[in-house]
Amino acid sequence: MLDLEQARRDTPGCLDKVFLDSAGSSLPPTPVLDAVFAHLRREADVGGYVAAAERADDLAAVKSSLGRLIGASADGIALVDSATTAWNDFFHAVPLRAGDRVLISEVEYASNAIAVLQRARSVGATVDVIPSDPAGQIDVAALETLLDDRVRLVSLVHVPTNGGLVNPVREVTELAHSHGALVLLDACQSVGQIALDVGELGVDALSATGRKWLRAPRGTGFLYVRPELAATLEPAALDLHSAEWTAADTYRLATDASRFEFWECDVAARLGLGVAADYLLDLGVDEVEAAVAAGADHLRSGLAAIPGVTVRDLGARRCGIVSFTVDGFDPGDVRKQLAARNVTVTASLRGSTLLDMSARGLDAVVRASPHYFCSPDDLDRFLAEVRTLAN
Ligand SMILES: *Cc1c(COP(=O)(O)O)cnc(C)c1O
């Protein structure tokens, strides 16, 4: 069992408000903040190079910790500044020619879709959308009919930004691989709240962010690439860290996933990311997953019982994102009204998941994402505020 009181003591920001936005940008725990501040102070004291050299072992351990979190070895992890960077770094390294195909899903995140559209247009590739099934998850049978030997990449979103469903992954990777396609998993909303293992899922690559469920500083993220695959891909942009300048007209790529990294980075934030990963590993990912799922289930059943409120979550398996609308209220106004009562939620707008929201006739949904540090009182206070608002 997770120690709620300890978790709350480590999270001062959750004591004076009901914080339900870990799907947007969570509250980092005190040990993460301490690590970041200490390093910034050290940089101011001795300069960034000396300060980083002093922490070389801890910096190397960041990848091992993230690897442990997702069942990968450190050589399969590249540290970057966001999930979007991670996603694009992999996507742009996958060879794509005229006539090739890329499959995206109906709940695709806007930044991924835009990158696919841009590149498909420039190389003459086609983009097809894998529909959702009646339960709202990726339609595996439809995927099977869409696959052929021209499909180079299947982009799958593990947990969409606008709702609590968890997509099946294993079936997708098996099908895609049987047709020679790679699978890139957007795990931005699952890493940190759901136990996952890249080997079991069978994905070729995975993108994730630090600031959401992992509770790491902003400006952090990481890319996993299956090591044997990483060794065959050439990133679109290189520097003197991802490659070595070997002679006047040659260079040599780093042998592991660090070929997807640039040398310059926010070292303090990166150390904070490592502490956040260790903090989560200490708590236990399974315990966190159970606590988050229980909190979200409580919110869903509570919201469903309020007249005028519609829970918008789809899918057979659900997680920590709770999406809903309130009759007669714009989701942005719900966010504002709740903020005025010290309750933090966000509105997820149509443009972030255009295909899914358009298909469901939604312009926006309110998104509440309770992490394990939210108390039962927090959750009930949120429900009481929504009840007052709706009536
Ligand atoms: C937030 C989000 C992203 C983008 O993450 P960044 O770290 O902002 O780049 C990608 N995919 C999904 C599903 C998201 O919710």
The ligand as an ORCA input file, in Angstrom:
! r2SCAN-3c Opt
* xyz 0 1
  C       1.226     15.841    -23.767
  C       1.201     14.829    -24.861
  C       2.201     14.797    -25.835
  C       3.265     15.865    -25.951
  O       4.176     15.872    -24.891
  P       5.248     17.057    -24.796
  O       6.134     16.663    -23.667
  O       4.462     18.290    -24.543
  O       5.962     17.120    -26.078
  C       2.197     13.769    -26.745
  N       1.229     12.824    -26.722
  C       0.242     12.817    -25.810
  C      -0.779     11.738    -25.831
  C       0.185     13.833    -24.849
  O      -0.808     13.862    -23.959
*
